[in-house]
Amino acid sequence: MISKKILVEIPAGLHLRPISVLCNYSLDYKSTILIKIGEKTVNAKSVLSVLSACVKHGDEIELICEGTDEEEALTMIAKIIQGGLGSEFIKK
């Protein structure tokens, strides 16, 4: 298991559109990918789960990955969150 703390700098926080991008990338990995904010931990592969975390601009989250491809998953998910989950990350 590995983890990394990230500051969410997306102006509107994690709302439906960026969450859908996040979940689509998370589903590419075999590892379990969790997002922890405060005392709440949610599954990064579930849109409703991440939406329920109510992550806002300026919140610090912790990404937690565990599994065979955990390092690759953590690197990519951290990169896309820090990149703002914008249109350049939407899969075609």
N, CA, C and O atoms as a CHARMM CRD file, in Angstrom:
* protein
*
  368
    1    1 MET  N      0.84800  -1.18600   0.00000 PROA 1      0.00000
    2    1 MET  CA     0.00000   0.00000   0.00000 PROA 1      0.00000
    3    1 MET  C      0.88400   1.23600   0.00000 PROA 1      0.00000
    4    1 MET  O      1.84500   1.33400   0.76200 PROA 1      0.00000
    5    2 ILE  N      0.53900   2.17100  -0.86600 PROA 2      0.00000
    6    2 ILE  CA     1.25300   3.44100  -0.92000 PROA 2      0.00000
    7    2 ILE  C      0.22400   4.56800  -0.92100 PROA 2      0.00000
    8    2 ILE  O     -0.93700   4.36900  -1.27800 PROA 2      0.00000
    9    3 SER  N      0.67300   5.75100  -0.51600 PROA 3      0.00000
   10    3 SER  CA    -0.26000   6.88100  -0.47600 PROA 3      0.00000
   11    3 SER  C      0.47500   8.18500  -0.75900 PROA 3      0.00000
   12    3 SER  O      1.70200   8.26300  -0.69500 PROA 3      0.00000
   13    4 LYS  N     -0.31200   9.19400  -1.07100 PROA 4      0.00000
   14    4 LYS  CA     0.23500  10.52200  -1.34900 PROA 4      0.00000
   15    4 LYS  C     -0.82300  11.55300  -1.02300 PROA 4      0.00000
   16    4 LYS  O     -1.99300  11.38700  -1.36600 PROA 4      0.00000
   17    5 LYS  N     -0.40500  12.63000  -0.35400 PROA 5      0.00000
   18    5 LYS  CA    -1.32800  13.72500  -0.06100 PROA 5      0.00000
   19    5 LYS  C     -1.24700  14.75800  -1.17800 PROA 5      0.00000
   20    5 LYS  O     -0.17100  15.07600  -1.68500 PROA 5      0.00000
   21    6 ILE  N     -2.42200  15.27100  -1.54600 PROA 6      0.00000
   22    6 ILE  CA    -2.53900  16.22600  -2.65000 PROA 6      0.00000
   23    6 ILE  C     -3.46900  17.35600  -2.24100 PROA 6      0.00000
   24    6 ILE  O     -4.49600  17.12700  -1.60100 PROA 6      0.00000
   25    7 LEU  N     -3.10700  18.56400  -2.61000 PROA 7      0.00000
   26    7 LEU  CA    -3.97700  19.71900  -2.40300 PROA 7      0.00000
   27    7 LEU  C     -4.82800  19.88700  -3.65700 PROA 7      0.00000
   28    7 LEU  O     -4.28900  19.96600  -4.76100 PROA 7      0.00000
   29    8 VAL  N     -6.13100  19.94400  -3.50400 PROA 8      0.00000
   30    8 VAL  CA    -7.04100  20.08900  -4.64600 PROA 8      0.00000
   31    8 VAL  C     -7.09700  21.56000  -5.03100 PROA 8      0.00000
   32    8 VAL  O     -7.58200  22.40000  -4.27300 PROA 8      0.00000
   33    9 GLU  N     -6.59200  21.85100  -6.22200 PROA 9      0.00000
   34    9 GLU  CA    -6.54200  23.23200  -6.68500 PROA 9      0.00000
   35    9 GLU  C     -7.50700  23.49700  -7.83600 PROA 9      0.00000
   36    9 GLU  O     -7.40400  24.51500  -8.51900 PROA 9      0.00000
   37   10 ILE  N     -8.44100  22.57800  -8.04400 PROA 10     0.00000
   38   10 ILE  CA    -9.46100  22.75600  -9.06800 PROA 10     0.00000
   39   10 ILE  C    -10.45000  23.79800  -8.52700 PROA 10     0.00000
   40   10 ILE  O    -11.03500  23.58500  -7.46500 PROA 10     0.00000
   41   11 PRO  N    -10.64900  24.92500  -9.23800 PROA 11     0.00000
   42   11 PRO  CA   -11.47300  26.01400  -8.70200 PROA 11     0.00000
   43   11 PRO  C    -12.84500  25.59100  -8.17900 PROA 11     0.00000
   44   11 PRO  O    -13.28500  26.09200  -7.14400 PROA 11     0.00000
   45   12 ALA  N    -13.52200  24.69000  -8.86500 PROA 12     0.00000
   46   12 ALA  CA   -14.86100  24.26200  -8.43400 PROA 12     0.00000
   47   12 ALA  C    -14.81800  22.99500  -7.58200 PROA 12     0.00000
   48   12 ALA  O    -15.86400  22.43800  -7.24900 PROA 12     0.00000
   49   13 GLY  N    -13.62900  22.54000  -7.23100 PROA 13     0.00000
   50   13 GLY  CA   -13.52200  21.30100  -6.45900 PROA 13     0.00000
   51   13 GLY  C    -13.81800  20.10300  -7.34300 PROA 13     0.00000
   52   13 GLY  O    -13.81200  20.20700  -8.57000 PROA 13     0.00000
   53   14 LEU  N    -14.07400  18.97800  -6.71800 PROA 14     0.00000
   54   14 LEU  CA   -14.40800  17.77100  -7.48100 PROA 14     0.00000
   55   14 LEU  C    -15.91700  17.70100  -7.64800 PROA 14     0.00000
   56   14 LEU  O    -16.63900  17.26400  -6.75200 PROA 14     0.00000
   57   15 HSD  N    -16.37900  18.14000  -8.81600 PROA 15     0.00000
   58   15 HSD  CA   -17.79300  18.04000  -9.15200 PROA 15     0.00000
   59   15 HSD  C    -17.93900  16.95000 -10.20200 PROA 15     0.00000
   60   15 HSD  O    -16.96500  16.26400 -10.51000 PROA 15     0.00000
   61   16 LEU  N    -19.11100  16.77800 -10.74700 PROA 16     0.00000
   62   16 LEU  CA   -19.42100  15.61400 -11.58000 PROA 16     0.00000
   63   16 LEU  C    -18.48900  15.41200 -12.77800 PROA 16     0.00000
   64   16 LEU  O    -18.02500  14.29400 -13.00200 PROA 16     0.00000
   65   17 ARG  N    -18.20700  16.44800 -13.54000 PROA 17     0.00000
   66   17 ARG  CA   -17.36400  16.26100 -14.72600 PROA 17     0.00000
   67   17 ARG  C    -15.95700  15.79400 -14.37200 PROA 17     0.00000
   68   17 ARG  O    -15.51100  14.78300 -14.91500 PROA 17     0.00000
   69   18 PRO  N    -15.23100  16.48700 -13.47900 PROA 18     0.00000
   70   18 PRO  CA   -13.89500  15.99100 -13.15700 PROA 18     0.00000
   71   18 PRO  C    -13.91800  14.63500 -12.44600 PROA 18     0.00000
   72   18 PRO  O    -12.98400  13.84500 -12.58600 PROA 18     0.00000
   73   19 ILE  N    -14.96600  14.36800 -11.69600 PROA 19     0.00000
   74   19 ILE  CA   -15.06600  13.06600 -11.03100 PROA 19     0.00000
   75   19 ILE  C    -15.20600  11.95800 -12.07000 PROA 19     0.00000
   76   19 ILE  O    -14.63000  10.88200 -11.90300 PROA 19     0.00000
   77   20 SER  N    -15.95800  12.20400 -13.13200 PROA 20     0.00000
   78   20 SER  CA   -16.11400  11.16900 -14.16100 PROA 20     0.00000
   79   20 SER  C    -14.77700  10.88800 -14.84100 PROA 20     0.00000
   80   20 SER  O    -14.48500   9.73800 -15.16800 PROA 20     0.00000
   81   21 VAL  N    -13.96500  11.91600 -15.05700 PROA 21     0.00000
   82   21 VAL  CA   -12.62300  11.72800 -15.62800 PROA 21     0.00000
   83   21 VAL  C    -11.77300  10.90500 -14.66000 PROA 21     0.00000
   84   21 VAL  O    -11.11000   9.95000 -15.06400 PROA 21     0.00000
   85   22 LEU  N    -11.79800  11.27700 -13.39700 PROA 22     0.00000
   86   22 LEU  CA   -11.03600  10.56200 -12.36500 PROA 22     0.00000
   87   22 LEU  C    -11.42500   9.08900 -12.30500 PROA 22     0.00000
   88   22 LEU  O    -10.55700   8.21600 -12.27800 PROA 22     0.00000
   89   23 CYS  N    -12.70200   8.81700 -12.28500 PROA 23     0.00000
   90   23 CYS  CA   -13.17700   7.43000 -12.18900 PROA 23     0.00000
   91   23 CYS  C    -12.80700   6.62300 -13.42900 PROA 23     0.00000
   92   23 CYS  O    -12.42800   5.45800 -13.31400 PROA 23     0.00000
   93   24 ASN  N    -12.91200   7.22600 -14.61400 PROA 24     0.00000
   94   24 ASN  CA   -12.53900   6.52500 -15.83900 PROA 24     0.00000
   95   24 ASN  C    -11.07900   6.09700 -15.81000 PROA 24     0.00000
   96   24 ASN  O    -10.75500   4.98500 -16.22600 PROA 24     0.00000
   97   25 TYR  N    -10.20200   6.95300 -15.33100 PROA 25     0.00000
   98   25 TYR  CA    -8.78600   6.58400 -15.21400 PROA 25     0.00000
   99   25 TYR  C     -8.58400   5.53600 -14.12100 PROA 25     0.00000
  100   25 TYR  O     -7.80900   4.59600 -14.29800 PROA 25     0.00000
  101   26 SER  N     -9.26300   5.69000 -13.01400 PROA 26     0.00000
  102   26 SER  CA    -9.11400   4.74800 -11.89400 PROA 26     0.00000
  103   26 SER  C     -9.50900   3.33300 -12.30000 PROA 26     0.00000
  104   26 SER  O     -8.90400   2.36400 -11.83900 PROA 26     0.00000
  105   27 LEU  N    -10.50800   3.20800 -13.15000 PROA 27     0.00000
  106   27 LEU  CA   -10.97500   1.89200 -13.59400 PROA 27     0.00000
  107   27 LEU  C     -9.94900   1.15200 -14.44900 PROA 27     0.00000
  108   27 LEU  O    -10.06200  -0.05800 -14.64200 PROA 27     0.00000
  109   28 ASP  N     -8.95800   1.86400 -14.95700 PROA 28     0.00000
  110   28 ASP  CA    -7.91100   1.23500 -15.76700 PROA 28     0.00000
  111   28 ASP  C     -6.94400   0.38800 -14.93900 PROA 28     0.00000
  112   28 ASP  O     -6.16300  -0.38300 -15.49800 PROA 28     0.00000
  113   29 TYR  N     -6.99100   0.52500 -13.62200 PROA 29     0.00000
  114   29 TYR  CA    -6.01600  -0.14700 -12.75200 PROA 29     0.00000
  115   29 TYR  C     -6.66800  -1.26900 -11.95300 PROA 29     0.00000
  116   29 TYR  O     -7.83000  -1.19000 -11.55600 PROA 29     0.00000
  117   30 LYS  N     -5.87500  -2.31700 -11.73200 PROA 30     0.00000
  118   30 LYS  CA    -6.34500  -3.44400 -10.92500 PROA 30     0.00000
  119   30 LYS  C     -6.34700  -3.10000  -9.44100 PROA 30     0.00000
  120   30 LYS  O     -7.14500  -3.64000  -8.67500 PROA 30     0.00000
  121   31 SER  N     -5.46900  -2.21500  -9.04400 PROA 31     0.00000
  122   31 SER  CA    -5.33000  -1.84600  -7.63500 PROA 31     0.00000
  123   31 SER  C     -6.58700  -1.18200  -7.08700 PROA 31     0.00000
  124   31 SER  O     -7.37100  -0.58400  -7.82500 PROA 31     0.00000
  125   32 THR  N     -6.75400  -1.29900  -5.80600 PROA 32     0.00000
  126   32 THR  CA    -7.77400  -0.53300  -5.09000 PROA 32     0.00000
  127   32 THR  C     -7.26000   0.89800  -4.99500 PROA 32     0.00000
  128   32 THR  O     -6.11000   1.12600  -4.62000 PROA 32     0.00000
  129   33 ILE  N     -8.11200   1.86000  -5.33600 PROA 33     0.00000
  130   33 ILE  CA    -7.73000   3.26800  -5.26600 PROA 33     0.00000
  131   33 ILE  C     -8.75700   3.98200  -4.39500 PROA 33     0.00000
  132   33 ILE  O     -9.94700   4.02300  -4.70800 PROA 33     0.00000
  133   34 LEU  N     -8.26900   4.53500  -3.30600 PROA 34     0.00000
  134   34 LEU  CA    -9.14800   5.21900  -2.35900 PROA 34     0.00000
  135   34 LEU  C     -8.74700   6.68300  -2.24400 PROA 34     0.00000
  136   34 LEU  O     -7.58800   7.04400  -2.44800 PROA 34     0.00000
  137   35 ILE  N     -9.72000   7.50800  -1.91600 PROA 35     0.00000
  138   35 ILE  CA    -9.47800   8.91600  -1.63100 PROA 35     0.00000
  139   35 ILE  C     -9.93800   9.15600  -0.19600 PROA 35     0.00000
  140   35 ILE  O    -11.07800   8.86900   0.16700 PROA 35     0.00000
  141   36 LYS  N     -9.02500   9.68700   0.60200 PROA 36     0.00000
  142   36 LYS  CA    -9.35800   9.98300   1.99600 PROA 36     0.00000
  143   36 LYS  C     -9.36400  11.49300   2.17600 PROA 36     0.00000
  144   36 LYS  O     -8.41300  12.18500   1.81400 PROA 36     0.00000
  145   37 ILE  N    -10.46400  11.98900   2.74800 PROA 37     0.00000
  146   37 ILE  CA   -10.56900  13.40200   3.10000 PROA 37     0.00000
  147   37 ILE  C    -11.11000  13.45800   4.51600 PROA 37     0.00000
  148   37 ILE  O    -12.22800  13.01900   4.78100 PROA 37     0.00000
  149   38 GLY  N    -10.32300  13.99300   5.41100 PROA 38     0.00000
  150   38 GLY  CA   -10.70100  13.98100   6.83000 PROA 38     0.00000
  151   38 GLY  C    -10.81500  12.54600   7.30900 PROA 38     0.00000
  152   38 GLY  O     -9.88800  11.75200   7.15000 PROA 38     0.00000
  153   39 GLU  N    -11.93700  12.22500   7.88700 PROA 39     0.00000
  154   39 GLU  CA   -12.17900  10.87100   8.39300 PROA 39     0.00000
  155   39 GLU  C    -12.89000   9.98200   7.37800 PROA 39     0.00000
  156   39 GLU  O    -13.10300   8.79600   7.62900 PROA 39     0.00000
  157   40 LYS  N    -13.25800  10.55200   6.23400 PROA 40     0.00000
  158   40 LYS  CA   -14.02600   9.81000   5.23000 PROA 40     0.00000
  159   40 LYS  C    -13.09000   9.24300   4.16400 PROA 40     0.00000
  160   40 LYS  O    -12.20300   9.94000   3.67200 PROA 40     0.00000
  161   41 THR  N    -13.29400   7.98400   3.81400 PROA 41     0.00000
  162   41 THR  CA   -12.53800   7.32600   2.75100 PROA 41     0.00000
  163   41 THR  C    -13.52100   6.79400   1.72600 PROA 41     0.00000
  164   41 THR  O    -14.48400   6.10700   2.06900 PROA 41     0.00000
  165   42 VAL  N    -13.26600   7.12300   0.43600 PROA 42     0.00000
  166   42 VAL  CA   -14.18200   6.71800  -0.62800 PROA 42     0.00000
  167   42 VAL  C    -13.42700   5.99500  -1.74300 PROA 42     0.00000
  168   42 VAL  O    -12.21600   6.14500  -1.90100 PROA 42     0.00000
  169   43 ASN  N    -14.16800   5.21900  -2.49800 PROA 43     0.00000
  170   43 ASN  CA   -13.64500   4.45100  -3.61700 PROA 43     0.00000
  171   43 ASN  C    -13.51300   5.35900  -4.84500 PROA 43     0.00000
  172   43 ASN  O    -14.51000   5.90100  -5.32300 PROA 43     0.00000
  173   44 ALA  N    -12.29100   5.52500  -5.35500 PROA 44     0.00000
  174   44 ALA  CA   -12.05400   6.40700  -6.50200 PROA 44     0.00000
  175   44 ALA  C    -12.60400   5.84100  -7.80400 PROA 44     0.00000
  176   44 ALA  O    -12.59700   6.53100  -8.82400 PROA 44     0.00000
  177   45 LYS  N    -13.07600   4.60900  -7.79000 PROA 45     0.00000
  178   45 LYS  CA   -13.63300   3.99700  -8.99600 PROA 45     0.00000
  179   45 LYS  C    -15.14700   4.17400  -9.08300 PROA 45     0.00000
  180   45 LYS  O    -15.77100   3.71800 -10.04100 PROA 45     0.00000
  181   46 SER  N    -15.73700   4.83000  -8.08900 PROA 46     0.00000
  182   46 SER  CA   -17.18300   5.02500  -8.03500 PROA 46     0.00000
  183   46 SER  C    -17.52000   6.51700  -8.06100 PROA 46     0.00000
  184   46 SER  O    -17.14100   7.26300  -7.15700 PROA 46     0.00000
  185   47 VAL  N    -18.23000   6.94000  -9.09600 PROA 47     0.00000
  186   47 VAL  CA   -18.61700   8.34300  -9.22800 PROA 47     0.00000
  187   47 VAL  C    -19.41200   8.80600  -8.00700 PROA 47     0.00000
  188   47 VAL  O    -19.11400   9.85200  -7.43000 PROA 47     0.00000
  189   48 LEU  N    -20.41400   8.03400  -7.61700 PROA 48     0.00000
  190   48 LEU  CA   -21.24700   8.43900  -6.47200 PROA 48     0.00000
  191   48 LEU  C    -20.45700   8.48800  -5.17400 PROA 48     0.00000
  192   48 LEU  O    -20.68800   9.35800  -4.33500 PROA 48     0.00000
  193   49 SER  N    -19.53300   7.56500  -5.01100 PROA 49     0.00000
  194   49 SER  CA   -18.71200   7.53600  -3.80400 PROA 49     0.00000
  195   49 SER  C    -17.85100   8.79600  -3.71600 PROA 49     0.00000
  196   49 SER  O    -17.79800   9.44000  -2.66800 PROA 49     0.00000
  197   50 VAL  N    -17.17800   9.15000  -4.81200 PROA 50     0.00000
  198   50 VAL  CA   -16.32500  10.34300  -4.81300 PROA 50     0.00000
  199   50 VAL  C    -17.17300  11.60200  -4.66500 PROA 50     0.00000
  200   50 VAL  O    -16.79000  12.52700  -3.94900 PROA 50     0.00000
  201   51 LEU  N    -18.30900  11.64200  -5.32900 PROA 51     0.00000
  202   51 LEU  CA   -19.21400  12.78800  -5.21300 PROA 51     0.00000
  203   51 LEU  C    -19.64800  13.00700  -3.76500 PROA 51     0.00000
  204   51 LEU  O    -19.77900  14.14400  -3.31100 PROA 51     0.00000
  205   52 SER  N    -19.87000  11.90700  -3.04600 PROA 52     0.00000
  206   52 SER  CA   -20.31000  12.00000  -1.64800 PROA 52     0.00000
  207   52 SER  C    -19.23800  12.57200  -0.71700 PROA 52     0.00000
  208   52 SER  O    -19.54600  12.98800   0.40000 PROA 52     0.00000
  209   53 ALA  N    -17.98000  12.59400  -1.17100 PROA 53     0.00000
  210   53 ALA  CA   -16.89700  13.11800  -0.33800 PROA 53     0.00000
  211   53 ALA  C    -16.90500  14.64600  -0.27600 PROA 53     0.00000
  212   53 ALA  O    -16.29600  15.23500   0.61700 PROA 53     0.00000
  213   54 CYS  N    -17.59600  15.29000  -1.22600 PROA 54     0.00000
  214   54 CYS  CA   -17.71800  16.75500  -1.24700 PROA 54     0.00000
  215   54 CYS  C    -16.35500  17.46100  -1.17400 PROA 54     0.00000
  216   54 CYS  O    -16.13900  18.33300  -0.33200 PROA 54     0.00000
  217   55 VAL  N    -15.44800  17.06900  -2.06500 PROA 55     0.00000
  218   55 VAL  CA   -14.10500  17.65100  -2.08100 PROA 55     0.00000
  219   55 VAL  C    -14.16300  19.03700  -2.72000 PROA 55     0.00000
  220   55 VAL  O    -14.62500  19.19500  -3.85000 PROA 55     0.00000
  221   56 LYS  N    -13.69000  20.03400  -1.98000 PROA 56     0.00000
  222   56 LYS  CA   -13.74600  21.41800  -2.42800 PROA 56     0.00000
  223   56 LYS  C    -12.34600  21.94600  -2.74200 PROA 56     0.00000
  224   56 LYS  O    -11.33800  21.34700  -2.36900 PROA 56     0.00000
  225   57 HSD  N    -12.31400  23.07400  -3.43300 PROA 57     0.00000
  226   57 HSD  CA   -11.05300  23.75000  -3.71900 PROA 57     0.00000
  227   57 HSD  C    -10.31900  24.02100  -2.40800 PROA 57     0.00000
  228   57 HSD  O    -10.91400  24.52100  -1.45300 PROA 57     0.00000
  229   58 GLY  N     -9.05000  23.69600  -2.36200 PROA 58     0.00000
  230   58 GLY  CA    -8.23700  23.93800  -1.17200 PROA 58     0.00000
  231   58 GLY  C     -8.20200  22.78000  -0.19200 PROA 58     0.00000
  232   58 GLY  O     -7.42500  22.80700   0.76300 PROA 58     0.00000
  233   59 ASP  N     -9.02700  21.76100  -0.40600 PROA 59     0.00000
  234   59 ASP  CA    -9.01200  20.58200   0.47100 PROA 59     0.00000
  235   59 ASP  C     -7.76200  19.74900   0.21100 PROA 59     0.00000
  236   59 ASP  O     -7.28400  19.65500  -0.91900 PROA 59     0.00000
  237   60 GLU  N     -7.24500  19.15000   1.27300 PROA 60     0.00000
  238   60 GLU  CA    -6.15000  18.20000   1.12200 PROA 60     0.00000
  239   60 GLU  C     -6.74300  16.79800   1.15700 PROA 60     0.00000
  240   60 GLU  O     -7.46800  16.43700   2.08400 PROA 60     0.00000
  241   61 ILE  N     -6.42400  16.01900   0.13600 PROA 61     0.00000
  242   61 ILE  CA    -6.89600  14.64300   0.08600 PROA 61     0.00000
  243   61 ILE  C     -5.68100  13.71900   0.12400 PROA 61     0.00000
  244   61 ILE  O     -4.56200  14.13000  -0.18200 PROA 61     0.00000
  245   62 GLU  N     -5.91900  12.48500   0.50000 PROA 62     0.00000
  246   62 GLU  CA    -4.86500  11.48100   0.45500 PROA 62     0.00000
  247   62 GLU  C     -5.30500  10.38600  -0.49600 PROA 62     0.00000
  248   62 GLU  O     -6.36700   9.78800  -0.32200 PROA 62     0.00000
  249   63 LEU  N     -4.48400  10.12600  -1.50500 PROA 63     0.00000
  250   63 LEU  CA    -4.72600   9.00800  -2.41800 PROA 63     0.00000
  251   63 LEU  C     -4.05100   7.78400  -1.82200 PROA 63     0.00000
  252   63 LEU  O     -2.89300   7.83900  -1.41100 PROA 63     0.00000
  253   64 ILE  N     -4.78400   6.68300  -1.78000 PROA 64     0.00000
  254   64 ILE  CA    -4.25700   5.43300  -1.23600 PROA 64     0.00000
  255   64 ILE  C     -4.45500   4.35400  -2.28100 PROA 64     0.00000
  256   64 ILE  O     -5.58000   4.10500  -2.71600 PROA 64     0.00000
  257   65 CYS  N     -3.36700   3.71000  -2.68900 PROA 65     0.00000
  258   65 CYS  CA    -3.44000   2.66000  -3.70500 PROA 65     0.00000
  259   65 CYS  C     -2.84100   1.37700  -3.14200 PROA 65     0.00000
  260   65 CYS  O     -1.82200   1.39100  -2.45200 PROA 65     0.00000
  261   66 GLU  N     -3.50400   0.27100  -3.45800 PROA 66     0.00000
  262   66 GLU  CA    -2.99500  -1.02000  -3.00600 PROA 66     0.00000
  263   66 GLU  C     -3.29200  -2.07000  -4.06600 PROA 66     0.00000
  264   66 GLU  O     -4.44100  -2.26800  -4.46000 PROA 66     0.00000
  265   67 GLY  N     -2.24400  -2.73500  -4.51700 PROA 67     0.00000
  266   67 GLY  CA    -2.41700  -3.78600  -5.51300 PROA 67     0.00000
  267   67 GLY  C     -1.19700  -3.92400  -6.40000 PROA 67     0.00000
  268   67 GLY  O     -0.15800  -3.31200  -6.15400 PROA 67     0.00000
  269   68 THR  N     -1.33800  -4.73300  -7.43200 PROA 68     0.00000
  270   68 THR  CA    -0.20500  -5.06700  -8.29100 PROA 68     0.00000
  271   68 THR  C      0.33100  -3.88000  -9.08700 PROA 68     0.00000
  272   68 THR  O      1.52000  -3.84400  -9.40500 PROA 68     0.00000
  273   69 ASP  N     -0.51300  -2.91800  -9.41100 PROA 69     0.00000
  274   69 ASP  CA    -0.07500  -1.75300 -10.18500 PROA 69     0.00000
  275   69 ASP  C     -0.22700  -0.45200  -9.38700 PROA 69     0.00000
  276   69 ASP  O     -0.50600   0.60700  -9.94900 PROA 69     0.00000
  277   70 GLU  N     -0.03900  -0.55400  -8.07000 PROA 70     0.00000
  278   70 GLU  CA    -0.29400   0.58400  -7.18100 PROA 70     0.00000
  279   70 GLU  C      0.58800   1.80000  -7.47900 PROA 70     0.00000
  280   70 GLU  O      0.10900   2.93200  -7.41700 PROA 70     0.00000
  281   71 GLU  N      1.84900   1.58900  -7.79600 PROA 71     0.00000
  282   71 GLU  CA     2.73700   2.72600  -8.05500 PROA 71     0.00000
  283   71 GLU  C      2.32200   3.47400  -9.31400 PROA 71     0.00000
  284   71 GLU  O      2.27300   4.70400  -9.32100 PROA 71     0.00000
  285   72 GLU  N      2.02700   2.74400 -10.36500 PROA 72     0.00000
  286   72 GLU  CA     1.57600   3.35200 -11.61500 PROA 72     0.00000
  287   72 GLU  C      0.24300   4.07800 -11.40800 PROA 72     0.00000
  288   72 GLU  O      0.04600   5.18500 -11.90800 PROA 72     0.00000
  289   73 ALA  N     -0.65800   3.44800 -10.67500 PROA 73     0.00000
  290   73 ALA  CA    -1.97300   4.04800 -10.40500 PROA 73     0.00000
  291   73 ALA  C     -1.82400   5.34100  -9.61500 PROA 73     0.00000
  292   73 ALA  O     -2.43300   6.35400  -9.96000 PROA 73     0.00000
  293   74 LEU  N     -1.02400   5.31400  -8.56400 PROA 74     0.00000
  294   74 LEU  CA    -0.84200   6.50400  -7.73100 PROA 74     0.00000
  295   74 LEU  C     -0.23200   7.64700  -8.53800 PROA 74     0.00000
  296   74 LEU  O     -0.67300   8.79200  -8.43900 PROA 74     0.00000
  297   75 THR  N      0.77200   7.33000  -9.32700 PROA 75     0.00000
  298   75 THR  CA     1.42400   8.35200 -10.14700 PROA 75     0.00000
  299   75 THR  C      0.44600   8.99500 -11.11900 PROA 75     0.00000
  300   75 THR  O      0.38200  10.22100 -11.21700 PROA 75     0.00000
  301   76 MET  N     -0.31500   8.18100 -11.83500 PROA 76     0.00000
  302   76 MET  CA    -1.23800   8.71300 -12.84600 PROA 76     0.00000
  303   76 MET  C     -2.39900   9.47500 -12.21500 PROA 76     0.00000
  304   76 MET  O     -2.73000  10.57200 -12.66500 PROA 76     0.00000
  305   77 ILE  N     -3.01600   8.91900 -11.18900 PROA 77     0.00000
  306   77 ILE  CA    -4.17400   9.58300 -10.57200 PROA 77     0.00000
  307   77 ILE  C     -3.74500  10.90600  -9.93400 PROA 77     0.00000
  308   77 ILE  O     -4.45700  11.90400 -10.04900 PROA 77     0.00000
  309   78 ALA  N     -2.59800  10.92500  -9.26800 PROA 78     0.00000
  310   78 ALA  CA    -2.08500  12.16700  -8.69100 PROA 78     0.00000
  311   78 ALA  C     -1.82900  13.19800  -9.79000 PROA 78     0.00000
  312   78 ALA  O     -2.15400  14.37500  -9.63300 PROA 78     0.00000
  313   79 LYS  N     -1.24700  12.75100 -10.90000 PROA 79     0.00000
  314   79 LYS  CA    -0.93100  13.64400 -12.01400 PROA 79     0.00000
  315   79 LYS  C     -2.19100  14.28000 -12.59300 PROA 79     0.00000
  316   79 LYS  O     -2.21600  15.48400 -12.85000 PROA 79     0.00000
  317   80 ILE  N     -3.22600  13.48800 -12.79700 PROA 80     0.00000
  318   80 ILE  CA    -4.42600  14.06700 -13.41600 PROA 80     0.00000
  319   80 ILE  C     -5.18200  14.98200 -12.45000 PROA 80     0.00000
  320   80 ILE  O     -5.79000  15.96200 -12.88000 PROA 80     0.00000
  321   81 ILE  N     -5.15100  14.67600 -11.15600 PROA 81     0.00000
  322   81 ILE  CA    -5.79300  15.57800 -10.18600 PROA 81     0.00000
  323   81 ILE  C     -5.01700  16.88900 -10.11600 PROA 81     0.00000
  324   81 ILE  O     -5.61000  17.96700 -10.14100 PROA 81     0.00000
  325   82 GLN  N     -3.69700  16.79600 -10.02900 PROA 82     0.00000
  326   82 GLN  CA    -2.87900  18.00400  -9.97100 PROA 82     0.00000
  327   82 GLN  C     -2.94900  18.78400 -11.28100 PROA 82     0.00000
  328   82 GLN  O     -2.71500  19.99200 -11.29700 PROA 82     0.00000
  329   83 GLY  N     -3.26800  18.10100 -12.37500 PROA 83     0.00000
  330   83 GLY  CA    -3.43000  18.75600 -13.67100 PROA 83     0.00000
  331   83 GLY  C     -4.79200  19.38400 -13.85500 PROA 83     0.00000
  332   83 GLY  O     -5.04700  20.02500 -14.87400 PROA 83     0.00000
  333   84 GLY  N     -5.67500  19.21000 -12.88000 PROA 84     0.00000
  334   84 GLY  CA    -6.98200  19.85800 -12.90200 PROA 84     0.00000
  335   84 GLY  C     -8.11500  19.04800 -13.50500 PROA 84     0.00000
  336   84 GLY  O     -9.24100  19.53600 -13.59400 PROA 84     0.00000
  337   85 LEU  N     -7.83500  17.79700 -13.93000 PROA 85     0.00000
  338   85 LEU  CA    -8.86600  16.92400 -14.50200 PROA 85     0.00000
  339   85 LEU  C     -9.60700  17.59500 -15.64500 PROA 85     0.00000
  340   85 LEU  O    -10.80800  17.38900 -15.82200 PROA 85     0.00000
  341   86 GLY  N     -8.89000  18.39900 -16.41900 PROA 86     0.00000
  342   86 GLY  CA    -9.50500  19.14100 -17.50400 PROA 86     0.00000
  343   86 GLY  C     -9.74700  18.32900 -18.75400 PROA 86     0.00000
  344   86 GLY  O     -9.55000  17.11400 -18.77100 PROA 86     0.00000
  345   87 SER  N    -10.17500  19.00600 -19.79500 PROA 87     0.00000
  346   87 SER  CA   -10.55500  18.34400 -21.04400 PROA 87     0.00000
  347   87 SER  C     -9.41100  17.57400 -21.68300 PROA 87     0.00000
  348   87 SER  O     -9.65700  16.63300 -22.43700 PROA 87     0.00000
  349   88 GLU  N     -8.16200  17.94900 -21.40100 PROA 88     0.00000
  350   88 GLU  CA    -7.04100  17.22900 -21.97900 PROA 88     0.00000
  351   88 GLU  C     -6.91900  15.80200 -21.43500 PROA 88     0.00000
  352   88 GLU  O     -6.20200  14.97700 -22.00100 PROA 88     0.00000
  353   89 PHE  N     -7.61600  15.51900 -20.34600 PROA 89     0.00000
  354   89 PHE  CA    -7.57500  14.17500 -19.75800 PROA 89     0.00000
  355   89 PHE  C     -8.77500  13.30500 -20.15800 PROA 89     0.00000
  356   89 PHE  O     -8.82600  12.12400 -19.81300 PROA 89     0.00000
  357   90 ILE  N     -9.73100  13.88200 -20.88100 PROA 90     0.00000
  358   90 ILE  CA   -10.90900  13.10900 -21.28400 PROA 90     0.00000
  359   90 ILE  C    -10.50000  12.09100 -22.34300 PROA 90     0.00000
  360   90 ILE  O     -9.89000  12.44000 -23.35300 PROA 90     0.00000
  361   91 LYS  N    -10.84000  10.83500 -22.09900 PROA 91     0.00000
  362   91 LYS  CA   -10.48600   9.76900 -23.02400 PROA 91     0.00000
  363   91 LYS  C    -11.40800   9.80400 -24.22200 PROA 91     0.00000
  364   91 LYS  O    -12.60600  10.06400 -24.10200 PROA 91     0.00000
  365   92 LYS  N    -10.83300   9.54000 -25.37400 PROA 92     0.00000
  366   92 LYS  CA   -11.62700   9.55400 -26.60000 PROA 92     0.00000
  367   92 LYS  C    -11.86300   8.17400 -27.08200 PROA 92     0.00000
  368   92 LYS  O    -12.51600   7.98200 -28.10800 PROA 92     0.00000
